[in-house]
Amino acid sequence: MIDPHAIVDPEARLADDVSVGPFSIIGAGVEIGAGTVIGSHVVIKGPTKIGRNNRIFQFASIGEECQDKKYGGEPTTLSIGDNNVIREACTFHRGTVQDKGHTQVGSDNLFMVNVHVAHDVEIGDHGIFANDTNLAGHVHIGDWVILGGATQVHQFCKIGSHSMCGAGTVVLKDIPAYVMSQGYPAKPHGINVEGLKRRGFSKDSIQRVRQAYKTLYRQGLTVKEALAELESDDDSAVQLLVATLKAASRGIIR
């Protein structure tokens, strides 16, 4: 399953059925789980752990040192979950000791061509990251997030689960769960209702989330005042929104 033109370090640990294409380089400290397919001309450096049934296409660079001038060669790490598709020319960097020293990518994500995942980023599951999207250092992304082509996310921003950014969006502040946004800088444009329907949210939960959005964005309240009202709603979907508001560290898009 390993092409004779590939280079695999003796200290790398690959499951028996991992496929590695020609001219790919797998370094020391790399672990790759069963069923994963590595295309041609891929470079993977360790310490990096890649789970099961991933597909990594040609010219991707995975587990490289970060682009942070504070980085001094410390043994930081990268982990990638299961069932991800990482398309051509994507770049995923390891963490820094100024944070947790670790970059974490979840499972069942699609990374389209030329997506960059910087140091110390945390990504959940079931996301779609369209071509030329860039995630700066320390960014946190929830589950089921969709980022349109060429979305740019500033360092330390958090993007809540089930949210969606249109193409070319520049994210300079945190985006709460469920919120659709667009523009430079990103501005809120309602709730991702269609996404919630597809994922099985009940009509009542969707209606409560829509009302919560109005409380947050349409009543002229401060975030603190809106939180005081939303905390009394015991619906689990609304409480996820509340949690993202409480976790916001850069302020939220308005």
FIKOLZA-1660 file (N, C-alpha, C; in steps of 0.1 Angstrom, whole numbers, plus 5000, padded with zeros to 4 digits):
% residues 254
   i   px   py   pz ch aa at
   1 5008 4988 5000  A  M  N
   1 5000 5000 5000  A  M CA
   1 5009 5013 5000  A  M  C
   2 5022 5011 5001  A  I  N
   2 5031 5023 5001  A  I CA
   2 5038 5023 4988  A  I  C
   3 5037 5033 4980  A  D  N
   3 5043 5034 4968  A  D CA
   3 5059 5034 4969  A  D  C
   4 5066 5027 4961  A  P  N
   4 5080 5026 4962  A  P CA
   4 5088 5040 4961  A  P  C
   5 5081 5050 4956  A  H  N
   5 5087 5063 4955  A  H CA
   5 5084 5072 4967  A  H  C
   6 5076 5067 4976  A  A  N
   6 5073 5074 4989  A  A CA
   6 5084 5072 4999  A  A  C
   7 5086 5081 5008  A  I  N
   7 5096 5080 5019  A  I CA
   7 5088 5080 5032  A  I  C
   8 5089 5069 5040  A  V  N
   8 5083 5067 5053  A  V CA
   8 5093 5065 5063  A  V  C
   9 5094 5074 5073  A  D  N
   9 5104 5072 5083  A  D CA
   9 5102 5060 5091  A  D  C
  10 5112 5052 5095  A  P  N
  10 5111 5040 5103  A  P CA
  10 5103 5042 5116  A  P  C
  11 5103 5055 5122  A  E  N
  11 5096 5057 5134  A  E CA
  11 5082 5061 5132  A  E  C
  12 5077 5062 5120  A  A  N
  12 5063 5065 5117  A  A CA
  12 5055 5052 5120  A  A  C
  13 5043 5053 5124  A  R  N
  13 5034 5042 5127  A  R CA
  13 5022 5043 5118  A  R  C
  14 5021 5034 5108  A  L  N
  14 5010 5034 5099  A  L CA
  14 5002 5020 5100  A  L  C
  15 4989 5021 5101  A  A  N
  15 4981 5009 5101  A  A CA
  15 4984 5001 5088  A  A  C
  16 4982 4988 5088  A  D  N
  16 4986 4979 5077  A  D CA
  16 4979 4983 5064  A  D  C
  17 4967 4989 5064  A  D  N
  17 4961 4991 5051  A  D CA
  17 4961 5006 5047  A  D  C
  18 4970 5014 5054  A  V  N
  18 4972 5028 5049  A  V CA
  18 4978 5028 5036  A  V  C
  19 4973 5037 5027  A  S  N
  19 4978 5039 5013  A  S CA
  19 4986 5052 5013  A  S  C
  20 4998 5051 5007  A  V  N
  20 5007 5063 5006  A  V CA
  20 5011 5064 4991  A  V  C
  21 5008 5075 4985  A  G  N
  21 5011 5077 4971  A  G CA
  21 5025 5081 4968  A  G  C
  22 5029 5081 4955  A  P  N
  22 5043 5084 4951  A  P CA
  22 5048 5098 4956  A  P  C
  23 5060 5098 4960  A  F  N
  23 5067 5111 4963  A  F CA
  23 5062 5118 4976  A  F  C
  24 5054 5111 4983  A  S  N
  24 5049 5116 4996  A  S CA
  24 5060 5113 5007  A  S  C
  25 5060 5121 5017  A  I  N
  25 5070 5120 5028  A  I CA
  25 5063 5119 5041  A  I  C
  26 5065 5108 5049  A  I  N
  26 5059 5106 5062  A  I CA
  26 5070 5106 5072  A  I  C
  27 5070 5116 5081  A  G  N
  27 5081 5118 5090  A  G CA
  27 5080 5110 5103  A  G  C
  28 5091 5111 5111  A  A  N
  28 5091 5105 5124  A  A CA
  28 5080 5111 5133  A  A  C
  29 5074 5102 5142  A  G  N
  29 5064 5107 5151  A  G CA
  29 5050 5109 5145  A  G  C
  30 5048 5103 5133  A  V  N
  30 5035 5104 5127  A  V CA
  30 5028 5090 5129  A  V  C
  31 5015 5091 5133  A  E  N
  31 5007 5079 5134  A  E CA
  31 4995 5081 5125  A  E  C
  32 4992 5070 5117  A  I  N
  32 4981 5071 5108  A  I CA
  32 4972 5059 5109  A  I  C
  33 4959 5061 5111  A  G  N
  33 4950 5050 5114  A  G CA
  33 4945 5043 5102  A  G  C
  34 4938 5032 5104  A  A  N
  34 4934 5023 5094  A  A CA
  34 4925 5029 5083  A  A  C
  35 4926 5025 5071  A  G  N
  35 4918 5030 5060  A  G CA
  35 4921 5044 5055  A  G  C
  36 4931 5051 5060  A  T  N
  36 4934 5064 5055  A  T CA
  36 4942 5063 5042  A  T  C
  37 4939 5072 5033  A  V  N
  37 4946 5072 5020  A  V CA
  37 4953 5085 5018  A  V  C
  38 4966 5084 5016  A  I  N
  38 4975 5096 5015  A  I CA
  38 4979 5097 5000  A  I  C
  39 4976 5108 4993  A  G  N
  39 4978 5109 4979  A  G CA
  39 4993 5111 4976  A  G  C
  40 4996 5116 4964  A  S  N
  40 5010 5118 4960  A  S CA
  40 5015 5132 4965  A  S  C
  41 5028 5133 4967  A  H  N
  41 5034 5146 4970  A  H CA
  41 5028 5153 4983  A  H  C
  42 5024 5144 4992  A  V  N
  42 5020 5149 5005  A  V CA
  42 5031 5149 5015  A  V  C
  43 5033 5159 5024  A  V  N
  43 5043 5159 5034  A  V CA
  43 5036 5159 5048  A  V  C
  44 5039 5149 5056  A  I  N
  44 5033 5148 5069  A  I CA
  44 5045 5148 5079  A  I  C
  45 5045 5157 5088  A  K  N
  45 5056 5157 5099  A  K CA
  45 5050 5155 5112  A  K  C
  46 5058 5150 5121  A  G  N
  46 5053 5147 5135  A  G CA
  46 5059 5157 5145  A  G  C
  47 5054 5156 5157  A  P  N
  47 5043 5146 5162  A  P CA
  47 5029 5150 5157  A  P  C
  48 5024 5141 5149  A  T  N
  48 5011 5142 5143  A  T CA
  48 5003 5129 5144  A  T  C
  49 4991 5129 5148  A  K  N
  49 4983 5117 5149  A  K CA
  49 4971 5119 5140  A  K  C
  50 4969 5110 5130  A  I  N
  50 4958 5110 5121  A  I CA
  50 4949 5098 5122  A  I  C
  51 4936 5099 5123  A  G  N
  51 4927 5088 5126  A  G CA
  51 4924 5079 5114  A  G  C
  52 4913 5073 5114  A  R  N
  52 4908 5063 5105  A  R CA
  52 4901 5069 5093  A  R  C
  53 4903 5063 5081  A  N  N
  53 4894 5066 5069  A  N CA
  53 4895 5080 5065  A  N  C
  54 4906 5087 5066  A  N  N
  54 4908 5100 5061  A  N CA
  54 4913 5099 5047  A  N  C
  55 4911 5110 5039  A  R  N
  55 4916 5111 5025  A  R CA
  55 4924 5124 5024  A  R  C
  56 4937 5123 5021  A  I  N
  56 4945 5135 5020  A  I CA
  56 4951 5136 5006  A  I  C
  57 4947 5146 4999  A  F  N
  57 4951 5147 4985  A  F CA
  57 4964 5154 4983  A  F  C
  58 4969 5154 4970  A  Q  N
  58 4982 5158 4967  A  Q CA
  58 4986 5172 4971  A  Q  C
  59 4998 5174 4975  A  F  N
  59 5004 5187 4978  A  F CA
  59 5000 5192 4991  A  F  C
  60 4993 5185 4999  A  A  N
  60 4989 5189 5013  A  A CA
  60 5002 5189 5022  A  A  C
  61 5002 5198 5031  A  S  N
  61 5013 5198 5041  A  S CA
  61 5007 5197 5055  A  S  C
  62 5009 5186 5062  A  I  N
  62 5003 5183 5075  A  I CA
  62 5013 5182 5086  A  I  C
  63 5011 5189 5097  A  G  N
  63 5020 5188 5108  A  G CA
  63 5033 5196 5108  A  G  C
  64 5033 5206 5099  A  E  N
  64 5045 5214 5098  A  E CA
  64 5046 5224 5110  A  E  C
  65 5058 5229 5112  A  E  N
  65 5060 5239 5122  A  E CA
  65 5051 5251 5119  A  E  C
  66 5047 5259 5130  A  C  N
  66 5038 5270 5128  A  C CA
  66 5045 5282 5123  A  C  C
  67 5037 5292 5118  A  Q  N
  67 5042 5305 5113  A  Q CA
  67 5041 5315 5124  A  Q  C
  68 5046 5312 5136  A  D  N
  68 5046 5321 5147  A  D CA
  68 5060 5324 5151  A  D  C
  69 5064 5336 5152  A  K  N
  69 5078 5340 5155  A  K CA
  69 5082 5336 5169  A  K  C
  70 5072 5333 5178  A  K  N
  70 5076 5329 5191  A  K CA
  70 5080 5314 5192  A  K  C
  71 5076 5307 5181  A  Y  N
  71 5079 5293 5181  A  Y CA
  71 5094 5290 5181  A  Y  C
  72 5099 5282 5190  A  G  N
  72 5113 5279 5192  A  G CA
  72 5117 5265 5190  A  G  C
  73 5109 5257 5182  A  G  N
  73 5112 5243 5180  A  G CA
  73 5107 5233 5190  A  G  C
  74 5098 5238 5199  A  E  N
  74 5093 5229 5209  A  E CA
  74 5085 5218 5203  A  E  C
  75 5084 5206 5210  A  P  N
  75 5077 5194 5204  A  P CA
  75 5062 5195 5205  A  P  C
  76 5056 5204 5198  A  T  N
  76 5041 5205 5198  A  T CA
  76 5035 5195 5189  A  T  C
  77 5022 5194 5189  A  T  N
  77 5015 5183 5182  A  T CA
  77 5003 5188 5174  A  T  C
  78 4998 5178 5166  A  L  N
  78 4986 5180 5158  A  L CA
  78 4979 5167 5158  A  L  C
  79 4965 5167 5160  A  S  N
  79 4957 5155 5159  A  S CA
  79 4946 5158 5149  A  S  C
  80 4943 5148 5141  A  I  N
  80 4932 5148 5132  A  I CA
  80 4923 5136 5134  A  I  C
  81 4910 5137 5135  A  G  N
  81 4901 5126 5138  A  G CA
  81 4899 5117 5126  A  G  C
  82 4887 5112 5124  A  D  N
  82 4883 5102 5114  A  D CA
  82 4875 5108 5103  A  D  C
  83 4876 5101 5092  A  N  N
  83 4866 5104 5080  A  N CA
  83 4867 5119 5075  A  N  C
  84 4878 5125 5076  A  N  N
  84 4880 5138 5070  A  N CA
  84 4885 5137 5056  A  N  C
  85 4881 5147 5048  A  V  N
  85 4886 5148 5034  A  V CA
  85 4894 5161 5034  A  V  C
  86 4907 5160 5031  A  I  N
  86 4916 5171 5030  A  I CA
  86 4921 5173 5016  A  I  C
  87 4916 5183 5009  A  R  N
  87 4919 5184 4995  A  R CA
  87 4933 5190 4992  A  R  C
  88 4935 5193 4979  A  E  N
  88 4948 5197 4975  A  E CA
  88 4953 5210 4981  A  E  C
  89 4966 5210 4985  A  A  N
  89 4974 5222 4989  A  A CA
  89 4969 5227 5003  A  A  C
  90 4962 5219 5011  A  C  N
  90 4958 5223 5024  A  C CA
  90 4971 5223 5033  A  C  C
  91 4971 5232 5043  A  T  N
  91 4982 5233 5053  A  T CA
  91 4977 5233 5067  A  T  C
  92 4981 5223 5075  A  F  N
  92 4977 5222 5089  A  F CA
  92 4990 5222 5097  A  F  C
  93 4990 5232 5107  A  H  N
  93 5002 5234 5115  A  H CA
  93 5001 5229 5129  A  H  C
  94 5012 5225 5135  A  R  N
  94 5012 5221 5149  A  R CA
  94 5010 5233 5158  A  R  C
  95 5008 5231 5171  A  G  N
  95 5005 5241 5181  A  G CA
  95 5017 5248 5186  A  G  C
  96 5015 5257 5196  A  T  N
  96 5026 5264 5203  A  T CA
  96 5025 5263 5218  A  T  C
  97 5036 5264 5225  A  V  N
  97 5036 5263 5239  A  V CA
  97 5029 5275 5246  A  V  C
  98 5027 5285 5239  A  Q  N
  98 5020 5297 5244  A  Q CA
  98 5005 5294 5246  A  Q  C
  99 5001 5284 5239  A  D  N
  99 4987 5279 5241  A  D CA
  99 4988 5265 5247  A  D  C
 100 4980 5256 5242  A  K  N
 100 4980 5242 5247  A  K CA
 100 4991 5233 5241  A  K  C
 101 4998 5239 5231  A  G  N
 101 5008 5232 5224  A  G CA
 101 5002 5222 5214  A  G  C
 102 4990 5224 5210  A  H  N
 102 4983 5213 5203  A  H CA
 102 4972 5219 5193  A  H  C
 103 4972 5215 5181  A  T  N
 103 4962 5218 5171  A  T CA
 103 4953 5206 5170  A  T  C
 104 4940 5208 5171  A  Q  N
 104 4930 5197 5171  A  Q CA
 104 4920 5198 5160  A  Q  C
 105 4919 5188 5152  A  V  N
 105 4909 5187 5141  A  V CA
 105 4900 5175 5144  A  V  C
 106 4886 5177 5144  A  G  N
 106 4877 5166 5147  A  G CA
 106 4875 5157 5135  A  G  C
 107 4863 5152 5134  A  S  N
 107 4860 5141 5124  A  S CA
 107 4849 5146 5114  A  S  C
 108 4849 5139 5103  A  D  N
 108 4838 5141 5093  A  D CA
 108 4838 5155 5087  A  D  C
 109 4850 5161 5086  A  N  N
 109 4851 5175 5080  A  N CA
 109 4855 5174 5066  A  N  C
 110 4851 5184 5058  A  L  N
 110 4856 5186 5044  A  L CA
 110 4864 5199 5043  A  L  C
 111 4877 5197 5040  A  F  N
 111 4886 5209 5038  A  F CA
 111 4888 5210 5023  A  F  C
 112 4883 5220 5016  A  M  N
 112 4885 5221 5002  A  M CA
 112 4899 5227 4999  A  M  C
 113 4902 5229 4986  A  V  N
 113 4915 5232 4981  A  V CA
 113 4920 5245 4989  A  V  C
 114 4933 5244 4993  A  N  N
 114 4941 5255 4998  A  N CA
 114 4935 5261 5011  A  N  C
 115 4930 5253 5020  A  V  N
 115 4926 5257 5033  A  V CA
 115 4938 5257 5042  A  V  C
 116 4939 5268 5051  A  H  N
 116 4950 5268 5060  A  H CA
 116 4944 5267 5075  A  H  C
 117 4950 5258 5082  A  V  N
 117 4946 5256 5097  A  V CA
 117 4959 5259 5105  A  V  C
 118 4959 5271 5111  A  A  N
 118 4971 5275 5118  A  A CA
 118 4973 5269 5132  A  A  C
 119 4983 5273 5139  A  H  N
 119 4987 5267 5152  A  H CA
 119 4976 5269 5162  A  H  C
 120 4974 5259 5170  A  D  N
 120 4965 5259 5182  A  D CA
 120 4950 5261 5179  A  D  C
 121 4947 5259 5166  A  V  N
 121 4933 5259 5162  A  V CA
 121 4926 5246 5167  A  V  C
 122 4913 5248 5171  A  E  N
 122 4904 5237 5175  A  E CA
 122 4892 5236 5166  A  E  C
 123 4890 5225 5160  A  I  N
 123 4879 5224 5150  A  I CA
 123 4870 5212 5155  A  I  C
 124 4857 5213 5154  A  G  N
 124 4848 5203 5158  A  G CA
 124 4846 5193 5147  A  G  C
 125 4834 5188 5146  A  D  N
 125 4830 5177 5136  A  D CA
 125 4820 5183 5126  A  D  C
 126 4820 5176 5114  A  H  N
 126 4810 5178 5104  A  H CA
 126 4811 5192 5098  A  H  C
 127 4822 5198 5097  A  G  N
 127 4824 5212 5091  A  G CA
 127 4827 5211 5077  A  G  C
 128 4824 5222 5070  A  I  N
 128 4828 5224 5056  A  I CA
 128 4836 5237 5055  A  I  C
 129 4848 5236 5050  A  F  N
 129 4857 5247 5048  A  F CA
 129 4860 5249 5034  A  F  C
 130 4854 5259 5027  A  A  N
 130 4855 5260 5013  A  A CA
 130 4869 5266 5009  A  A  C
 131 4872 5265 4996  A  N  N
 131 4885 5269 4990  A  N CA
 131 4890 5282 4996  A  N  C
 132 4903 5282 4999  A  D  N
 132 4911 5294 5003  A  D CA
 132 4906 5300 5016  A  D  C
 133 4900 5292 5024  A  T  N
 133 4896 5297 5038  A  T CA
 133 4909 5296 5046  A  T  C
 134 4911 5306 5055  A  N  N
 134 4923 5307 5063  A  N CA
 134 4918 5309 5078  A  N  C
 135 4923 5300 5087  A  L  N
 135 4920 5301 5101  A  L CA
 135 4933 5305 5108  A  L  C
 136 4933 5316 5114  A  A  N
 136 4946 5321 5121  A  A CA
 136 4947 5313 5134  A  A  C
 137 4958 5316 5141  A  G  N
 137 4962 5309 5153  A  G CA
 137 4951 5310 5164  A  G  C
 138 4949 5300 5171  A  H  N
 138 4941 5300 5183  A  H CA
 138 4926 5301 5181  A  H  C
 139 4922 5299 5168  A  V  N
 139 4908 5300 5164  A  V CA
 139 4901 5287 5169  A  V  C
 140 4888 5289 5174  A  H  N
 140 4880 5277 5178  A  H CA
 140 4867 5276 5169  A  H  C
 141 4865 5265 5163  A  I  N
 141 4854 5263 5154  A  I CA
 141 4845 5252 5160  A  I  C
 142 4832 5254 5161  A  G  N
 142 4823 5244 5166  A  G CA
 142 4819 5233 5156  A  G  C
 143 4809 5225 5159  A  D  N
 143 4804 5215 5150  A  D CA
 143 4795 5220 5139  A  D  C
 144 4794 5214 5128  A  W  N
 144 4785 5217 5117  A  W CA
 144 4786 5231 5112  A  W  C
 145 4798 5236 5112  A  V  N
 145 4801 5250 5107  A  V CA
 145 4804 5250 5093  A  V  C
 146 4799 5259 5085  A  I  N
 146 4802 5261 5071  A  I CA
 146 4808 5274 5068  A  I  C
 147 4820 5274 5063  A  L  N
 147 4827 5287 5060  A  L CA
 147 4829 5287 5044  A  L  C
 148 4823 5298 5039  A  G  N
 148 4823 5299 5024  A  G CA
 148 4837 5302 5019  A  G  C
 149 4839 5302 5006  A  G  N
 149 4852 5303 5000  A  G CA
 149 4859 5316 5004  A  G  C
 150 4872 5315 5007  A  A  N
 150 4880 5327 5010  A  A CA
 150 4876 5334 5023  A  A  C
 151 4869 5327 5032  A  T  N
 151 4866 5332 5045  A  T CA
 151 4879 5334 5053  A  T  C
 152 4881 5345 5060  A  Q  N
 152 4893 5348 5067  A  Q CA
 152 4889 5350 5082  A  Q  C
 153 4896 5342 5091  A  V  N
 153 4892 5343 5105  A  V CA
 153 4904 5347 5113  A  V  C
 154 4902 5359 5120  A  H  N
 154 4913 5365 5128  A  H CA
 154 4916 5356 5140  A  H  C
 155 4929 5357 5144  A  Q  N
 155 4933 5349 5156  A  Q CA
 155 4925 5351 5168  A  Q  C
 156 4923 5340 5176  A  F  N
 156 4915 5339 5188  A  F CA
 156 4900 5340 5187  A  F  C
 157 4895 5341 5174  A  C  N
 157 4881 5342 5173  A  C CA
 157 4875 5328 5175  A  C  C
 158 4862 5328 5179  A  K  N
 158 4854 5316 5181  A  K CA
 158 4842 5316 5172  A  K  C
 159 4839 5305 5165  A  I  N
 159 4828 5304 5157  A  I CA
 159 4819 5293 5162  A  I  C
 160 4807 5296 5166  A  G  N
 160 4798 5286 5173  A  G CA
 160 4792 5276 5163  A  G  C
 161 4788 5265 5169  A  S  N
 161 4782 5254 5161  A  S CA
 161 4770 5258 5153  A  S  C
 162 4769 5252 5141  A  H  N
 162 4757 5254 5132  A  H CA
 162 4757 5268 5126  A  H  C
 163 4768 5275 5127  A  S  N
 163 4768 5288 5120  A  S CA
 163 4773 5287 5106  A  S  C
 164 4772 5298 5099  A  M  N
 164 4776 5297 5084  A  M CA
 164 4780 5311 5080  A  M  C
 165 4792 5311 5073  A  C  N
 165 4797 5324 5067  A  C CA
 165 4797 5323 5052  A  C  C
 166 4792 5334 5046  A  G  N
 166 4792 5335 5032  A  G CA
 166 4806 5337 5026  A  G  C
 167 4808 5335 5013  A  A  N
 167 4821 5336 5007  A  A CA
 167 4827 5350 5009  A  A  C
 168 4840 5350 5012  A  G  N
 168 4847 5363 5013  A  G CA
 168 4845 5370 5027  A  G  C
 169 4839 5363 5036  A  T  N
 169 4837 5369 5049  A  T CA
 169 4850 5370 5057  A  T  C
 170 4851 5382 5064  A  V  N
 170 4863 5384 5072  A  V CA
 170 4858 5385 5087  A  V  C
 171 4862 5375 5095  A  V  N
 171 4857 5374 5108  A  V CA
 171 4867 5380 5118  A  V  C
 172 4863 5391 5125  A  L  N
 172 4872 5398 5134  A  L CA
 172 4867 5397 5148  A  L  C
 173 4855 5392 5150  A  K  N
 173 4849 5390 5164  A  K CA
 173 4843 5376 5164  A  K  C
 174 4839 5372 5176  A  D  N
 174 4832 5358 5177  A  D CA
 174 4819 5358 5170  A  D  C
 175 4815 5346 5165  A  I  N
 175 4802 5344 5159  A  I CA
 175 4794 5334 5168  A  I  C
 176 4783 5338 5173  A  P  N
 176 4775 5329 5181  A  P CA
 176 4770 5317 5173  A  P  C
 177 4766 5307 5180  A  A  N
 177 4760 5295 5174  A  A CA
 177 4748 5299 5166  A  A  C
 178 4746 5292 5155  A  Y  N
 178 4735 5293 5146  A  Y CA
 178 4735 5305 5136  A  Y  C
 179 4743 5315 5138  A  V  N
 179 4742 5327 5131  A  V CA
 179 4748 5326 5117  A  V  C
 180 4741 5331 5107  A  M  N
 180 4747 5333 5094  A  M CA
 180 4753 5347 5093  A  M  C
 181 4764 5348 5086  A  S  N
 181 4771 5361 5085  A  S CA
 181 4777 5362 5072  A  S  C
 182 4781 5375 5069  A  Q  N
 182 4786 5379 5056  A  Q CA
 182 4793 5392 5057  A  Q  C
 183 4804 5394 5049  A  G  N
 183 4809 5408 5048  A  G CA
 183 4823 5410 5054  A  G  C
 184 4828 5422 5053  A  Y  N
 184 4841 5426 5058  A  Y CA
 184 4839 5440 5065  A  Y  C
 185 4838 5439 5079  A  P  N
 185 4838 5427 5087  A  P CA
 185 4825 5420 5087  A  P  C
 186 4825 5408 5093  A  A  N
 186 4813 5399 5093  A  A CA
 186 4802 5406 5100  A  A  C
 187 4790 5406 5094  A  K  N
 187 4778 5411 5100  A  K CA
 187 4767 5399 5101  A  K  C
 188 4759 5399 5111  A  P  N
 188 4749 5388 5113  A  P CA
 188 4737 5390 5103  A  P  C
 189 4733 5379 5097  A  H  N
 189 4721 5379 5088  A  H CA
 189 4712 5368 5091  A  H  C
 190 4708 5367 5103  A  G  N
 190 4697 5357 5107  A  G CA
 190 4703 5344 5111  A  G  C
 191 4694 5334 5113  A  I  N
 191 4697 5321 5118  A  I CA
 191 4698 5311 5107  A  I  C
 192 4707 5301 5108  A  N  N
 192 4708 5291 5098  A  N CA
 192 4697 5280 5099  A  N  C
 193 4685 5285 5096  A  V  N
 193 4673 5277 5098  A  V CA
 193 4673 5264 5090  A  V  C
 194 4677 5265 5077  A  E  N
 194 4677 5254 5068  A  E CA
 194 4687 5243 5073  A  E  C
 195 4698 5247 5078  A  G  N
 195 4708 5238 5084  A  G CA
 195 4702 5230 5096  A  G  C
 196 4695 5238 5105  A  L  N
 196 4689 5232 5117  A  L CA
 196 4678 5222 5113  A  L  C
 197 4670 5225 5102  A  K  N
 197 4660 5215 5098  A  K CA
 197 4667 5202 5093  A  K  C
 198 4677 5204 5085  A  R  N
 198 4684 5192 5080  A  R CA
 198 4690 5183 5091  A  R  C
 199 4693 5189 5102  A  R  N
 199 4700 5182 5113  A  R CA
 199 4690 5177 5123  A  R  C
 200 4677 5178 5121  A  G  N
 200 4667 5172 5129  A  G CA
 200 4662 5181 5141  A  G  C
 201 4665 5194 5141  A  F  N
 201 4660 5202 5152  A  F CA
 201 4645 5203 5151  A  F  C
 202 4638 5203 5162  A  S  N
 202 4624 5203 5162  A  S CA
 202 4619 5218 5159  A  S  C
 203 4607 5218 5154  A  K  N
 203 4601 5232 5151  A  K CA
 203 4601 5241 5163  A  K  C
 204 4598 5235 5174  A  D  N
 204 4598 5244 5186  A  D CA
 204 4612 5249 5189  A  D  C
 205 4622 5241 5188  A  S  N
 205 4636 5245 5191  A  S CA
 205 4640 5256 5181  A  S  C
 206 4637 5254 5168  A  I  N
 206 4641 5264 5158  A  I CA
 206 4634 5277 5161  A  I  C
 207 4621 5276 5165  A  Q  N
 207 4614 5289 5168  A  Q CA
 207 4620 5296 5180  A  Q  C
 208 4624 5288 5190  A  R  N
 208 4630 5294 5202  A  R CA
 208 4644 5301 5198  A  R  C
 209 4651 5294 5189  A  V  N
 209 4664 5300 5185  A  V CA
 209 4662 5313 5177  A  V  C
 210 4652 5313 5169  A  R  N
 210 4649 5325 5161  A  R CA
 210 4645 5336 5171  A  R  C
 211 4637 5333 5181  A  Q  N
 211 4633 5343 5190  A  Q CA
 211 4646 5348 5198  A  Q  C
 212 4654 5339 5201  A  A  N
 212 4667 5342 5209  A  A CA
 212 4675 5352 5200  A  A  C
 213 4676 5349 5187  A  Y  N
 213 4683 5358 5178  A  Y CA
 213 4677 5372 5178  A  Y  C
 214 4664 5373 5178  A  K  N
 214 4658 5386 5179  A  K CA
 214 4661 5393 5192  A  K  C
 215 4661 5386 5203  A  T  N
 215 4665 5392 5216  A  T CA
 215 4679 5397 5216  A  T  C
 216 4688 5390 5209  A  L  N
 216 4702 5393 5209  A  L CA
 216 4705 5405 5200  A  L  C
 217 4698 5405 5188  A  Y  N
 217 4701 5415 5178  A  Y CA
 217 4691 5425 5174  A  Y  C
 218 4678 5423 5178  A  R  N
 218 4668 5432 5173  A  R CA
 218 4661 5441 5184  A  R  C
 219 4665 5439 5196  A  Q  N
 219 4658 5447 5207  A  Q CA
 219 4667 5458 5213  A  Q  C
 220 4678 5460 5207  A  G  N
 220 4687 5471 5212  A  G CA
 220 4693 5468 5225  A  G  C
 221 4694 5455 5229  A  L  N
 221 4700 5452 5242  A  L CA
 221 4715 5450 5241  A  L  C
 222 4722 5452 5252  A  T  N
 222 4736 5448 5253  A  T CA
 222 4737 5433 5253  A  T  C
 223 4749 5427 5251  A  V  N
 223 4750 5413 5252  A  V CA
 223 4747 5408 5266  A  V  C
 224 4751 5416 5276  A  K  N
 224 4748 5412 5290  A  K CA
 224 4733 5412 5293  A  K  C
 225 4726 5422 5287  A  E  N
 225 4712 5423 5290  A  E CA
 225 4705 5411 5282  A  E  C
 226 4709 5408 5270  A  A  N
 226 4703 5397 5262  A  A CA
 226 4706 5384 5269  A  A  C
 227 4718 5382 5275  A  L  N
 227 4721 5370 5282  A  L CA
 227 4711 5368 5294  A  L  C
 228 4709 5378 5301  A  A  N
 228 4700 5378 5313  A  A CA
 228 4686 5372 5309  A  A  C
 229 4681 5376 5297  A  E  N
 229 4668 5371 5292  A  E CA
 229 4669 5357 5287  A  E  C
 230 4680 5354 5280  A  L  N
 230 4681 5340 5273  A  L CA
 230 4684 5329 5283  A  L  C
 231 4690 5332 5294  A  E  N
 231 4694 5322 5304  A  E CA
 231 4682 5315 5310  A  E  C
 232 4670 5322 5309  A  S  N
 232 4658 5316 5315  A  S CA
 232 4651 5306 5306  A  S  C
 233 4656 5305 5293  A  D  N
 233 4650 5296 5284  A  D CA
 233 4657 5282 5286  A  D  C
 234 4650 5272 5289  A  D  N
 234 4656 5259 5292  A  D CA
 234 4657 5250 5280  A  D  C
 235 4654 5255 5268  A  D  N
 235 4656 5247 5256  A  D CA
 235 4671 5245 5254  A  D  C
 236 4675 5233 5251  A  S  N
 236 4689 5229 5249  A  S CA
 236 4695 5237 5238  A  S  C
 237 4688 5239 5227  A  A  N
 237 4693 5247 5216  A  A CA
 237 4696 5261 5219  A  A  C
 238 4688 5267 5227  A  V  N
 238 4690 5281 5231  A  V CA
 238 4702 5281 5241  A  V  C
 239 4703 5271 5249  A  Q  N
 239 4714 5271 5259  A  Q CA
 239 4728 5269 5252  A  Q  C
 240 4728 5263 5240  A  L  N
 240 4740 5262 5232  A  L CA
 240 4744 5276 5228  A  L  C
 241 4734 5284 5223  A  L  N
 241 4737 5298 5220  A  L CA
 241 4742 5306 5232  A  L  C
 242 4736 5304 5243  A  V  N
 242 4740 5311 5256  A  V CA
 242 4755 5307 5259  A  V  C
 243 4758 5295 5257  A  A  N
 243 4772 5290 5260  A  A CA
 243 4782 5297 5252  A  A  C
 244 4779 5299 5239  A  T  N
 244 4788 5306 5230  A  T CA
 244 4789 5321 5233  A  T  C
 245 4779 5327 5238  A  L  N
 245 4779 5341 5242  A  L CA
 245 4788 5342 5255  A  L  C
 246 4787 5333 5264  A  K  N
 246 4795 5334 5276  A  K CA
 246 4809 5331 5273  A  K  C
 247 4812 5323 5263  A  A  N
 247 4826 5320 5260  A  A CA
 247 4833 5330 5251  A  A  C
 248 4825 5340 5246  A  A  N
 248 4831 5350 5237  A  A CA
 248 4842 5358 5244  A  A  C
 249 4853 5359 5237  A  S  N
 249 4865 5365 5242  A  S CA
 249 4869 5378 5235  A  S  C
 250 4864 5380 5223  A  R  N
 250 4867 5391 5214  A  R CA
 250 4855 5400 5212  A  R  C
 251 4843 5397 5219  A  G  N
 251 4831 5404 5216  A  G CA
 251 4825 5396 5204  A  G  C
 252 4812 5398 5202  A  I  N
 252 4805 5391 5191  A  I CA
 252 4802 5401 5179  A  I  C
 253 4800 5395 5167  A  I  N
 253 4797 5403 5156  A  I CA
 253 4783 5410 5159  A  I  C
 254 4781 5422 5154  A  R  N
 254 4769 5429 5157  A  R CA
 254 4765 5436 5144  A  R  C
% end
